[in-house]
Amino acid sequence: MPRKPRFTLPGIPQHVIQRGNNREPCFLSEMDYRRYLDDLLQSAEKYHSETHAISGMMQALGRRYVTY
């Protein structure tokens, strides 16, 4: 079952954490980390986010990185 949408207020930043399964590391190499940062940049541009992400952007980023 999908998670309920996060409660958001325009202009109010949120703290979002990306974790691996069972809190395992998400990045196993420098290349993994660089790929994630590149995907983060592209998702931020697509969703017009500044500095921190909104929930839709983080979902898209997570899905994209998982397939990698």
RODREN-151331 format. One record per residue: y, z, x of N, C-alpha, C in turn; residue in three letters. Coordinates in nm, 3 decimals, padded with zeros to 5 digits. Layout:
residues N
atom n_y=Y	n_z=Z	n_x=X	ca_y=Y	ca_z=Z	ca_x=X	c_y=Y	c_z=Z	c_x=X	rest=Ala
...
This chain:
residues 68
atom n_y=-00.117	n_z=00.000	n_x=00.085	ca_y=00.000	ca_z=00.000	ca_x=00.000	c_y=00.124	c_z=00.000	c_x=00.090	rest=Met
atom n_y=00.221	n_z=-00.087	n_x=00.060	ca_y=00.342	ca_z=-00.094	ca_x=00.143	c_y=00.426	c_z=00.033	c_x=00.131	rest=Pro
atom n_y=00.500	n_z=00.056	n_x=00.234	ca_y=00.591	ca_z=00.171	ca_x=00.236	c_y=00.708	c_z=00.144	c_x=00.143	rest=Arg
atom n_y=00.761	n_z=00.250	n_x=00.082	ca_y=00.879	ca_z=00.236	ca_x=-00.003	c_y=00.998	c_z=00.197	c_x=00.084	rest=Lys
atom n_y=01.093	n_z=00.120	n_x=00.028	ca_y=01.212	ca_z=00.082	ca_x=00.107	c_y=01.289	c_z=00.206	c_x=00.153	rest=Pro
atom n_y=01.345	n_z=00.196	n_x=00.272	ca_y=01.427	ca_z=00.306	ca_x=00.324	c_y=01.557	c_z=00.315	c_x=00.246	rest=Arg
atom n_y=01.605	n_z=00.438	n_x=00.231	ca_y=01.735	ca_z=00.461	ca_x=00.169	c_y=01.841	c_z=00.429	c_x=00.273	rest=Phe
atom n_y=01.931	n_z=00.337	n_x=00.241	ca_y=02.035	ca_z=00.298	ca_x=00.336	c_y=02.173	c_z=00.303	c_x=00.271	rest=Thr
atom n_y=02.270	n_z=00.335	n_x=00.352	ca_y=02.410	ca_z=00.332	ca_x=00.311	c_y=02.482	c_z=00.236	c_x=00.405	rest=Leu
atom n_y=02.559	n_z=00.143	n_x=00.350	ca_y=02.631	ca_z=00.048	ca_x=00.436	c_y=02.721	c_z=00.121	c_x=00.536	rest=Pro
atom n_y=02.717	n_z=00.076	n_x=00.661	ca_y=02.802	ca_z=00.132	ca_x=00.766	c_y=02.750	c_z=00.259	c_x=00.828	rest=Gly
atom n_y=02.638	n_z=00.313	n_x=00.779	ca_y=02.581	ca_z=00.436	ca_x=00.834	c_y=02.460	c_z=00.399	c_x=00.920	rest=Ile
atom n_y=02.462	n_z=00.433	n_x=01.050	ca_y=02.350	ca_z=00.396	ca_x=01.136	c_y=02.224	c_z=00.476	c_x=01.102	rest=Pro
atom n_y=02.110	n_z=00.419	n_x=01.136	ca_y=01.981	ca_z=00.486	ca_x=01.116	c_y=01.908	c_z=00.491	c_x=01.249	rest=Gln
atom n_y=01.826	n_z=00.593	n_x=01.264	ca_y=01.742	ca_z=00.606	ca_x=01.383	c_y=01.603	c_z=00.553	c_x=01.345	rest=His
atom n_y=01.559	n_z=00.446	n_x=01.412	ca_y=01.431	ca_z=00.384	ca_x=01.381	c_y=01.346	c_z=00.385	c_x=01.506	rest=Val
atom n_y=01.218	n_z=00.420	n_x=01.491	ca_y=01.126	ca_z=00.427	ca_x=01.604	c_y=01.017	c_z=00.324	c_x=01.586	rest=Ile
atom n_y=00.986	n_z=00.253	n_x=01.691	ca_y=00.874	ca_z=00.158	ca_x=01.693	c_y=00.762	c_z=00.224	c_x=01.771	rest=Gln
atom n_y=00.647	n_z=00.244	n_x=01.707	ca_y=00.533	ca_z=00.307	ca_x=01.774	c_y=00.410	c_z=00.219	c_x=01.764	rest=Arg
atom n_y=00.319	n_z=00.233	n_x=01.858	ca_y=00.191	ca_z=00.165	ca_x=01.853	c_y=00.094	c_z=00.242	c_x=01.764	rest=Gly
atom n_y=-00.022	n_z=00.184	n_x=01.739	ca_y=-00.125	ca_z=00.252	ca_x=01.662	c_y=-00.163	c_z=00.383	c_x=01.730	rest=Asn
atom n_y=-00.176	n_z=00.488	n_x=01.650	ca_y=-00.211	ca_z=00.621	ca_x=01.701	c_y=-00.116	c_z=00.667	c_x=01.812	rest=Asn
atom n_y=00.008	n_z=00.622	n_x=01.802	ca_y=00.114	ca_z=00.657	ca_x=01.898	c_y=00.084	c_z=00.610	c_x=02.041	rest=Arg
atom n_y=00.001	n_z=00.509	n_x=02.050	ca_y=-00.025	ca_z=00.447	ca_x=02.181	c_y=00.099	c_z=00.370	c_x=02.224	rest=Glu
atom n_y=00.115	n_z=00.345	n_x=02.355	ca_y=00.231	ca_z=00.269	ca_x=02.402	c_y=00.234	c_z=00.128	c_x=02.341	rest=Pro
atom n_y=00.353	n_z=00.079	n_x=02.316	ca_y=00.372	ca_z=-00.057	ca_x=02.266	c_y=00.379	c_z=-00.157	c_x=02.380	rest=Cys
atom n_y=00.422	n_z=-00.112	n_x=02.495	ca_y=00.444	ca_z=-00.201	ca_x=02.607	c_y=00.349	c_z=-00.167	c_x=02.720	rest=Phe
atom n_y=00.264	n_z=-00.261	n_x=02.757	ca_y=00.167	ca_z=-00.238	ca_x=02.863	c_y=00.209	c_z=-00.301	c_x=02.995	rest=Leu
atom n_y=00.315	n_z=-00.382	n_x=02.988	ca_y=00.365	ca_z=-00.445	ca_x=03.110	c_y=00.514	c_z=-00.475	c_x=03.093	rest=Ser
atom n_y=00.578	n_z=-00.510	n_x=03.203	ca_y=00.718	ca_z=-00.549	ca_x=03.200	c_y=00.737	c_z=-00.672	c_x=03.111	rest=Glu
atom n_y=00.640	n_z=-00.763	n_x=03.112	ca_y=00.648	ca_z=-00.884	ca_x=03.029	c_y=00.647	c_z=-00.848	c_x=02.880	rest=Met
atom n_y=00.566	n_z=-00.749	n_x=02.841	ca_y=00.565	ca_z=-00.703	ca_x=02.702	c_y=00.703	c_z=-00.651	c_x=02.660	rest=Asp
atom n_y=00.761	n_z=-00.570	n_x=02.747	ca_y=00.892	ca_z=-00.511	ca_x=02.720	c_y=00.999	c_z=-00.620	c_x=02.708	rest=Tyr
atom n_y=00.997	n_z=-00.716	n_x=02.799	ca_y=01.095	ca_z=-00.825	ca_x=02.795	c_y=01.079	c_z=-00.909	c_x=02.669	rest=Arg
atom n_y=00.954	n_z=-00.934	n_x=02.629	ca_y=00.928	ca_z=-01.011	ca_x=02.506	c_y=00.986	c_z=-00.937	c_x=02.386	rest=Arg
atom n_y=00.965	n_z=-00.806	n_x=02.380	ca_y=01.016	ca_z=-00.726	ca_x=02.269	c_y=01.168	c_z=-00.731	c_x=02.263	rest=Tyr
atom n_y=01.232	n_z=-00.719	n_x=02.378	ca_y=01.378	ca_z=-00.726	ca_x=02.381	c_y=01.430	c_z=-00.862	c_x=02.335	rest=Leu
atom n_y=01.362	n_z=-00.968	n_x=02.374	ca_y=01.400	ca_z=-01.102	ca_x=02.330	c_y=01.385	c_z=-01.116	c_x=02.179	rest=Asp
atom n_y=01.272	n_z=-01.067	n_x=02.126	ca_y=01.252	ca_z=-01.071	ca_x=01.980	c_y=01.356	c_z=-00.985	c_x=01.908	rest=Asp
atom n_y=01.392	n_z=-00.871	n_x=01.968	ca_y=01.494	ca_z=-00.784	ca_x=01.909	c_y=01.628	c_z=-00.858	c_x=01.900	rest=Leu
atom n_y=01.666	n_z=-00.926	n_x=02.005	ca_y=01.791	ca_z=-01.002	ca_x=02.006	c_y=01.791	c_z=-01.109	c_x=01.897	rest=Leu
atom n_y=01.682	n_z=-01.184	n_x=01.888	ca_y=01.674	ca_z=-01.291	ca_x=01.788	c_y=01.676	c_z=-01.235	c_x=01.646	rest=Gln
atom n_y=01.608	n_z=-01.122	n_x=01.623	ca_y=01.607	ca_z=-01.061	ca_x=01.490	c_y=01.745	c_z=-01.005	c_x=01.454	rest=Ser
atom n_y=01.812	n_z=-00.944	n_x=01.552	ca_y=01.947	ca_z=-00.891	ca_x=01.527	c_y=02.043	c_z=-01.003	c_x=01.489	rest=Ala
atom n_y=02.032	n_z=-01.116	n_x=01.556	ca_y=02.118	ca_z=-01.231	ca_x=01.523	c_y=02.087	c_z=-01.283	c_x=01.383	rest=Glu
atom n_y=01.958	n_z=-01.293	n_x=01.350	ca_y=01.918	ca_z=-01.344	ca_x=01.219	c_y=01.967	c_z=-01.254	c_x=01.106	rest=Lys
atom n_y=01.961	n_z=-01.122	n_x=01.125	ca_y=01.999	ca_z=-01.028	ca_x=01.020	c_y=02.142	c_z=-00.975	c_x=01.038	rest=Tyr
atom n_y=02.217	n_z=-01.034	n_x=01.130	ca_y=02.358	ca_z=-00.999	ca_x=01.152	c_y=02.374	c_z=-00.848	c_x=01.174	rest=His
atom n_y=02.290	n_z=-00.792	n_x=01.260	ca_y=02.294	ca_z=-00.649	ca_x=01.290	c_y=02.372	c_z=-00.624	c_x=01.418	rest=Ser
atom n_y=02.435	n_z=-00.510	n_x=01.423	ca_y=02.507	ca_z=-00.468	ca_x=01.543	c_y=02.435	c_z=-00.350	c_x=01.605	rest=Glu
atom n_y=02.413	n_z=-00.355	n_x=01.732	ca_y=02.354	ca_z=-00.248	ca_x=01.813	c_y=02.220	c_z=-00.198	c_x=01.759	rest=Thr
atom n_y=02.220	n_z=-00.145	n_x=01.638	ca_y=02.097	ca_z=-00.093	ca_x=01.580	c_y=02.057	c_z=-00.180	c_x=01.462	rest=His
atom n_y=01.931	n_z=-00.170	n_x=01.425	ca_y=01.874	ca_z=-00.260	ca_x=01.326	c_y=01.867	c_z=-00.199	c_x=01.186	rest=Ala
atom n_y=01.862	n_z=-00.287	n_x=01.087	ca_y=01.833	ca_z=-00.243	ca_x=00.950	c_y=01.683	c_z=-00.260	c_x=00.926	rest=Ile
atom n_y=01.634	n_z=-00.204	n_x=00.819	ca_y=01.490	ca_z=-00.201	ca_x=00.796	c_y=01.426	c_z=-00.340	c_x=00.792	rest=Ser
atom n_y=01.487	n_z=-00.436	n_x=00.726	ca_y=01.431	ca_z=-00.572	ca_x=00.720	c_y=01.416	c_z=-00.632	c_x=00.857	rest=Gly
atom n_y=01.515	n_z=-00.610	n_x=00.943	ca_y=01.508	ca_z=-00.663	ca_x=01.077	c_y=01.397	c_z=-00.596	c_x=01.156	rest=Met
atom n_y=01.381	n_z=-00.465	n_x=01.143	ca_y=01.277	ca_z=-00.396	ca_x=01.217	c_y=01.137	c_z=-00.437	c_x=01.169	rest=Met
atom n_y=01.123	n_z=-00.461	n_x=01.039	ca_y=00.995	ca_z=-00.509	ca_x=00.989	c_y=00.962	c_z=-00.645	c_x=01.048	rest=Gln
atom n_y=01.059	n_z=-00.734	n_x=01.048	ca_y=01.037	ca_z=-00.868	ca_x=01.103	c_y=01.004	c_z=-00.860	c_x=01.251	rest=Ala
atom n_y=01.074	n_z=-00.776	n_x=01.323	ca_y=01.051	ca_z=-00.760	ca_x=01.466	c_y=00.911	c_z=-00.705	c_x=01.491	rest=Leu
atom n_y=00.871	n_z=-00.603	n_x=01.415	ca_y=00.738	ca_z=-00.546	ca_x=01.431	c_y=00.628	c_z=-00.647	c_x=01.405	rest=Gly
atom n_y=00.643	n_z=-00.724	n_x=01.296	ca_y=00.544	ca_z=-00.827	ca_x=01.264	c_y=00.536	c_z=-00.932	c_x=01.374	rest=Arg
atom n_y=00.650	n_z=-00.969	n_x=01.425	ca_y=00.654	ca_z=-01.073	ca_x=01.528	c_y=00.588	c_z=-01.025	c_x=01.657	rest=Arg
atom n_y=00.617	n_z=-00.901	n_x=01.696	ca_y=00.562	ca_z=-00.848	ca_x=01.820	c_y=00.411	c_z=-00.824	c_x=01.807	rest=Tyr
atom n_y=00.366	n_z=-00.779	n_x=01.689	ca_y=00.223	ca_z=-00.755	ca_x=01.667	c_y=00.143	c_z=-00.883	c_x=01.688	rest=Val
atom n_y=00.195	n_z=-00.996	n_x=01.642	ca_y=00.122	ca_z=-01.121	ca_x=01.661	c_y=00.118	c_z=-01.161	c_x=01.808	rest=Thr
atom n_y=00.217	n_z=-01.118	n_x=01.885	ca_y=00.218	ca_z=-01.146	ca_x=02.028	c_y=00.107	c_z=-01.069	c_x=02.096	rest=Tyr
